[in-house]
Amino acid sequence: MLTLQVASRVDEADGIAGLVLVDPQGQSLPEWTPGAHIDVHIDRPGEGALVRQYSLCGDPADRSAYRIAVLREDAGGGGSRHLHERVRPGQLVRVSEPRSLFPFAVRERMVFVAGGIGITPILPMVAAAEAAGIDWTLHYAGREPGAMAFGAHLAAFGDRVRVYVSAQGQRMALPQIIGDAAGAAVFACGPSRLLDELETVCTDAGVDLVVERFANDNVLTSESDHAFEVELSLTGGTLTVQPGESILDKVVAAGIPAPSSCRGGTCGTCETFVVEGEPDHRDAVLNAKEREESEVMMICVSRCKGARLVLEL
């Protein structure tokens, strides 16, 4: 865990606050790569603590600061609202070291797709592609110009960046974009609606796609759930998980250490190796291939399709 200080805050767009976090003693921060995020621990007096994940959108070569952008979501759990209303320069915040569930590697040709706040993990990827001198294009969609962050920064890349403003009747033509991307790797982050369509188009076209989702739109209901057993291969115990209960909660209640953060299937912190059994994946972290392989599962939301799972816990 790191304790960092808010060095500055600036409004990147309507409802989007940019925060620069530094070590209070001026020490260098842990390394990170494009696509990485940090967990921000939000202490809310009288309301309880929250943990939220934010993509790093600065320069990985700059070890003096982490930069994040926070979209205010009043309908959420209150974390973003707290950061907008109460966090100011000089305050201390607790964050995790950077982690990446959005693996990036420079390819010969690259296409980036971003929607709304999904631009944040894409920014350092674009910079890395530009520095490598490869052929790349960014397609960036938003509701209106005032709500689209980092416009001035992206304008410096000229016609490599193509902007689509829905309030002006502009919309990405994903089949055409992907059709023109033959041979390119596609990296995308944005609303589920955009990513769902993009995954379908890329699958049909046989195009390599890597995505990051900020929300879990999978249906999480206990109405049709059944009880199942979880055998813990390392500690030797067996737990029974009833409908409405999570594997994570049962494991923690049994006194077994299990890292977690979002508890909503988006951050990947609770990823656990599956030794035996067929998981019922309900997270927004794993892609289709990873779900099919079922080598790991997110125990905060996912369950078991059968009667028994054996997990490496």
VOVEX-129070 format. One record per residue (C-alpha): x, y, z; residue number from 0. Coordinates in pm, 1 decimal. Each point is the difference from the previous one (the first is absolute). Layout:
! VOVEX-129070
((X Y Z) NUM),
...
END
This chain:
! VOVEX-129070
((0.0 0.0 0.0) 0),
((122.5 350.1 -86.9) 1),
((-91.0 325.2 172.1) 2),
((14.6 275.2 -260.2) 3),
((-77.4 369.7 -2.5) 4),
((-226.1 183.2 -242.5) 5),
((241.1 238.7 -173.2) 6),
((-259.0 158.8 -227.5) 7),
((-354.1 -28.0 -123.3) 8),
((-142.8 126.4 -327.9) 9),
((-333.3 -42.0 -178.0) 10),
((83.7 -203.5 -311.0) 11),
((-358.8 28.9 -129.3) 12),
((-352.8 45.6 133.6) 13),
((-30.3 -233.6 296.4) 14),
((354.6 -138.2 -35.5) 15),
((259.9 94.6 260.4) 16),
((367.1 -61.2 -72.9) 17),
((217.4 -77.2 303.9) 18),
((380.1 -7.2 16.1) 19),
((130.7 -217.1 286.1) 20),
((358.0 17.0 130.0) 21),
((204.8 -146.2 282.7) 22),
((-0.7 253.3 290.0) 23),
((376.6 -52.0 42.0) 24),
((72.7 36.6 -369.0) 25),
((91.5 -366.1 -48.2) 26),
((-36.0 -174.7 -334.0) 27),
((-320.8 -198.4 -42.8) 28),
((-23.6 -366.7 -104.9) 29),
((22.2 -68.9 -372.3) 30),
((-304.9 -60.1 -216.4) 31),
((-85.0 -74.6 -361.1) 32),
((-276.0 134.3 -228.8) 33),
((-336.6 -145.8 98.4) 34),
((79.9 -18.4 373.2) 35),
((-226.6 127.1 276.0) 36),
((20.1 72.3 371.9) 37),
((-247.7 -69.9 278.0) 38),
((-92.4 320.5 182.5) 39),
((-115.0 -47.4 359.9) 40),
((-265.7 259.8 75.3) 41),
((-61.4 76.1 367.1) 42),
((-344.8 152.8 52.0) 43),
((-58.9 98.5 363.8) 44),
((-336.8 -127.0 114.7) 45),
((-65.2 -182.8 -329.0) 46),
((262.4 -272.8 -5.6) 47),
((303.6 -60.3 -216.9) 48),
((-4.0 -84.7 -369.0) 49),
((257.2 -127.1 -246.8) 50),
((-19.8 110.6 -361.9) 51),
((223.3 -69.4 -299.1) 52),
((134.2 275.6 -226.7) 53),
((215.9 -38.3 -309.1) 54),
((335.8 175.7 -8.7) 55),
((-8.7 249.6 -285.6) 56),
((337.7 172.6 30.2) 57),
((346.2 -89.3 -127.7) 58),
((139.8 -335.1 123.6) 59),
((351.2 146.8 -26.6) 60),
((-91.6 266.9 256.2) 61),
((68.0 -170.1 334.1) 62),
((-70.9 322.8 191.8) 63),
((-380.9 -10.9 -24.3) 64),
((-307.1 -204.1 -77.2) 65),
((-278.7 165.7 -199.6) 66),
((-361.7 -113.7 10.5) 67),
((-329.0 143.4 -124.9) 68),
((-319.6 -49.1 201.1) 69),
((-341.8 14.1 -164.1) 70),
((-264.8 117.2 244.9) 71),
((-280.0 -257.9 15.4) 72),
((-274.8 111.9 234.9) 73),
((-189.6 -325.2 -51.3) 74),
((296.6 -206.4 118.7) 75),
((112.8 -95.5 347.4) 76),
((127.4 345.2 89.3) 77),
((371.7 -48.6 -56.5) 78),
((32.9 228.4 -300.3) 79),
((-226.5 258.9 161.1) 80),
((221.7 5.8 308.8) 81),
((314.4 47.5 -208.4) 82),
((-163.0 286.3 -190.9) 83),
((-141.5 179.8 301.8) 84),
((260.5 -51.3 270.4) 85),
((342.2 -86.6 -140.7) 86),
((220.0 303.6 -48.6) 87),
((373.3 69.4 -52.2) 88),
((204.5 -82.6 306.3) 89),
((-220.4 -285.2 122.7) 90),
((134.2 -350.2 49.7) 91),
((-156.6 -303.2 -166.9) 92),
((74.4 -370.0 30.1) 93),
((46.7 -191.4 -325.4) 94),
((123.0 -339.8 -109.2) 95),
((302.9 -58.0 -215.7) 96),
((-89.5 -9.2 -372.0) 97),
((-153.0 -316.9 -141.2) 98),
((-97.6 -80.4 -356.7) 99),
((-293.9 -199.4 -134.0) 100),
((25.2 179.3 -334.9) 101),
((324.1 -143.5 -141.2) 102),
((168.3 216.6 -263.1) 103),
((277.1 -73.5 -247.5) 104),
((97.7 199.2 -305.4) 105),
((-107.2 -171.2 -321.6) 106),
((83.4 76.6 -361.1) 107),
((-336.1 169.0 -49.4) 108),
((-246.4 108.6 268.3) 109),
((-353.7 134.1 24.3) 110),
((-127.6 151.9 325.3) 111),
((-368.7 44.9 82.4) 112),
((-112.6 206.3 299.9) 113),
((-336.5 113.8 128.6) 114),
((-41.1 266.1 268.7) 115),
((222.8 -47.3 305.1) 116),
((137.4 -310.3 -173.3) 117),
((254.3 233.0 -157.5) 118),
((209.3 -7.8 320.3) 119),
((184.5 -334.0 -43.7) 120),
((25.1 62.5 -374.0) 121),
((200.0 324.5 36.7) 122),
((332.5 -160.1 101.1) 123),
((-52.7 -271.8 -261.5) 124),
((-35.3 262.4 -272.9) 125),
((314.0 174.2 123.6) 126),
((192.6 -328.5 -3.5) 127),
((-118.1 -78.2 -352.6) 128),
((103.0 346.6 -116.1) 129),
((341.4 -30.9 164.5) 130),
((52.5 -335.7 -172.3) 131),
((-70.5 158.9 -337.7) 132),
((-264.7 -251.8 -99.9) 133),
((-321.5 42.6 -198.9) 134),
((-282.8 72.6 243.8) 135),
((-344.4 161.6 11.9) 136),
((-225.4 100.0 290.4) 137),
((-380.0 12.9 -26.5) 138),
((-142.2 194.9 296.8) 139),
((-372.4 41.9 67.8) 140),
((-183.5 216.4 252.5) 141),
((-333.7 164.5 67.8) 142),
((107.8 360.3 -60.6) 143),
((329.2 190.4 -39.0) 144),
((-3.9 138.3 355.1) 145),
((-23.1 -348.7 149.6) 146),
((294.6 -143.6 -194.7) 147),
((325.1 14.6 195.8) 148),
((348.9 67.6 -132.0) 149),
((-118.2 153.2 -326.2) 150),
((286.8 249.6 -21.2) 151),
((254.8 -272.1 69.4) 152),
((-143.0 -227.4 -268.6) 153),
((-23.0 281.0 -255.7) 154),
((379.5 -1.1 -16.1) 155),
((-15.7 -336.7 -177.5) 156),
((-190.0 148.3 -294.8) 157),
((-206.9 -226.2 -222.2) 158),
((115.3 -314.4 179.5) 159),
((-276.8 85.8 250.3) 160),
((-360.5 -13.1 -121.4) 161),
((-265.8 141.6 230.6) 162),
((-370.3 -88.1 -0.3) 163),
((-247.6 220.9 189.0) 164),
((-341.5 -162.3 45.9) 165),
((-171.9 334.7 74.4) 166),
((102.7 104.1 -350.8) 167),
((-135.6 -317.5 -157.2) 168),
((339.4 -164.0 -40.0) 169),
((43.0 -369.3 71.7) 170),
((278.1 -249.3 -50.4) 171),
((-56.9 -235.4 -290.7) 172),
((164.4 -295.3 169.9) 173),
((-34.5 -248.8 -289.5) 174),
((178.8 244.5 -228.1) 175),
((264.5 85.8 260.7) 176),
((76.2 -366.1 63.1) 177),
((-20.7 -81.5 -370.9) 178),
((271.7 257.5 -59.0) 179),
((200.9 -139.4 291.8) 180),
((90.8 -328.9 -168.2) 181),
((331.2 -113.8 142.6) 182),
((-15.0 245.9 289.0) 183),
((-37.0 -65.4 370.4) 184),
((-297.6 180.4 155.5) 185),
((6.0 134.3 357.0) 186),
((-322.4 141.8 142.8) 187),
((-154.4 138.2 316.2) 188),
((-337.1 162.4 51.1) 189),
((-367.9 -65.5 73.2) 190),
((-123.4 -358.3 -11.3) 191),
((-228.6 81.0 -291.5) 192),
((298.2 103.5 -213.4) 193),
((220.9 -290.4 108.8) 194),
((-272.3 -260.6 -54.1) 195),
((-49.9 112.9 -358.4) 196),
((374.4 22.4 -56.0) 197),
((56.3 -354.9 127.4) 198),
((-263.6 -133.5 -238.9) 199),
((144.1 187.4 -296.9) 200),
((358.8 -104.1 77.6) 201),
((-96.9 -364.4 51.8) 202),
((-180.0 -8.0 -334.4) 203),
((297.8 166.0 -171.2) 204),
((263.4 -212.9 174.2) 205),
((171.9 308.9 140.2) 206),
((210.5 -11.3 318.4) 207),
((-177.3 202.9 272.2) 208),
((105.6 91.7 354.3) 209),
((-254.0 183.3 218.3) 210),
((-40.2 141.5 347.6) 211),
((-340.6 45.9 159.4) 212),
((-70.6 244.5 283.3) 213),
((-341.5 -149.1 77.9) 214),
((-141.3 -349.6 39.7) 215),
((-328.0 -29.3 -188.0) 216),
((-34.7 -372.4 52.7) 217),
((-325.8 -92.7 171.1) 218),
((73.1 -73.3 364.2) 219),
((-304.6 -172.5 142.6) 220),
((-47.9 -271.1 256.1) 221),
((-347.1 -105.2 -116.3) 222),
((122.3 -298.7 -198.5) 223),
((318.0 -66.1 199.6) 224),
((65.5 -327.5 176.2) 225),
((220.5 -97.2 293.1) 226),
((342.0 -147.3 -76.1) 227),
((312.7 -106.9 184.3) 228),
((341.0 165.2 -27.0) 229),
((300.7 -208.7 96.9) 230),
((308.8 202.3 90.4) 231),
((302.9 -188.1 -133.2) 232),
((263.5 185.6 203.1) 233),
((-170.5 19.2 340.5) 234),
((-196.2 -323.7 -28.6) 235),
((-340.3 131.7 102.0) 236),
((-336.0 -27.8 -174.7) 237),
((-263.1 274.2 -4.9) 238),
((-363.1 -4.8 -106.9) 239),
((-110.4 307.0 -195.0) 240),
((-374.4 60.0 10.0) 241),
((-207.4 204.7 -249.4) 242),
((58.3 369.4 66.0) 243),
((341.9 -62.8 155.1) 244),
((334.7 61.5 -167.4) 245),
((300.7 -228.7 4.8) 246),
((211.4 295.5 110.3) 247),
((-217.5 76.7 303.1) 248),
((-2.8 -364.5 108.3) 249),
((377.9 -26.5 -35.2) 250),
((61.8 318.9 198.5) 251),
((-250.5 -104.7 268.2) 252),
((196.7 -324.3 38.1) 253),
((309.2 205.8 84.4) 254),
((183.3 -77.1 -324.0) 255),
((188.0 294.6 -156.4) 256),
((-143.4 96.3 -339.5) 257),
((83.1 334.6 -163.6) 258),
((-292.7 200.7 -133.6) 259),
((-91.0 351.9 -98.0) 260),
((-305.3 86.8 -211.4) 261),
((-210.6 -307.5 94.2) 262),
((-189.6 58.1 -322.1) 263),
((197.3 -201.6 -253.8) 264),
((188.6 286.0 -167.2) 265),
((342.1 40.1 163.3) 266),
((145.4 -352.6 -8.2) 267),
((147.5 19.9 351.0) 268),
((-170.4 -319.1 118.3) 269),
((115.1 -211.0 -296.9) 270),
((42.2 -358.7 120.1) 271),
((135.6 -310.6 -172.6) 272),
((-253.2 -274.0 -73.3) 273),
((128.6 -353.1 66.0) 274),
((-321.4 -190.8 -78.5) 275),
((-360.1 76.1 -88.5) 276),
((-184.7 225.9 -243.9) 277),
((-29.8 363.8 104.4) 278),
((-304.5 209.9 -81.2) 279),
((184.8 315.2 -105.4) 280),
((-185.9 322.8 83.3) 281),
((284.6 250.4 -10.4) 282),
((98.4 265.5 -252.6) 283),
((371.7 -81.3 13.7) 284),
((48.8 -322.6 -194.7) 285),
((-38.2 -14.8 -377.0) 286),
((-183.0 -276.1 -185.6) 287),
((312.9 -214.6 -41.0) 288),
((92.1 30.4 367.1) 289),
((-353.5 -91.7 103.2) 290),
((12.9 -307.7 -218.9) 291),
((335.8 -106.4 142.6) 292),
((-119.2 70.1 357.9) 293),
((347.6 -7.3 147.7) 294),
((-100.6 283.9 234.5) 295),
((-317.8 159.0 131.1) 296),
((-105.4 312.6 190.1) 297),
((-136.6 -131.9 326.8) 298),
((-178.3 323.0 95.5) 299),
((-284.4 -56.7 -249.3) 300),
((53.9 -326.3 -190.8) 301),
((-147.7 -330.7 112.4) 302),
((-2.9 -367.6 -99.8) 303),
((-201.1 -161.6 -279.5) 304),
((15.9 -337.9 168.4) 305),
((7.8 -125.3 357.5) 306),
((366.7 47.7 85.0) 307),
((301.4 219.8 -62.9) 308),
((358.1 -51.1 112.4) 309),
((184.6 332.5 31.5) 310),
((362.7 77.2 74.9) 311),
((-64.7 158.8 338.4) 312),
END
